[in-house]
Amino acid sequence: MKVVFLDIDGVLNDAITTMDLLDDKPKKEHLECLKAIIDATDAKIVLSSTWRLFPSARNDVKNALRNVGLEFIDKTKELRDRASEIKEWLSRHPEVEKFVILDDEEISGKFPDNLVQTTFYRGLLPEHVEKAIKILNS
């Protein structure tokens, strides 16, 4: 199985979106980039964003993903940091052969070969799509 660990802020939305606190939901162009990754790799999505901690935010993500024909299969547990959360999730899922982390923050240097780092200001872009596909299909 291939997995995409998905952050939301700075990946599926960007600084322009989040400046309007009433509309920080995922943006269509970023969702289409995510869909391109999933379509090219048949990866499953695991929510690693802090959005996973709040039912209403999780529901917003679920609906946004559904609008482009995607869904997340699970979410990471809340631990001390994102790297620990991903490591713990992977320890419970030995069937994972390849994974990529889509995040706008550096993940403590623990997964340098698996991180596709976006920026808070621009979100997920086509150049990130190419890198993520390469990691998952290598």
RAURGI-V270140 format. One record per run of one state. SS is the DSSP state (alpha for helix, beta for strand, coil for the rest). FROM is the first residue (numbers start at 1). TO is the last residue. If there is no record, write none. Layout:
# RAURGI-V270140
SS:FROM:TO  SS:FROM:TO
This chain:
# RAURGI-V270140
coil:1:1  beta:2:6  coil:7:14  alpha:15:19  coil:20:27  alpha:28:41  coil:42:43  beta:44:47  coil:48:49  alpha:50:53  coil:54:54  alpha:55:67  coil:68:71  beta:72:75  coil:76:81  alpha:82:91  coil:92:97  beta:98:103  coil:104:114  beta:115:117  coil:118:125  alpha:126:137  coil:138:138
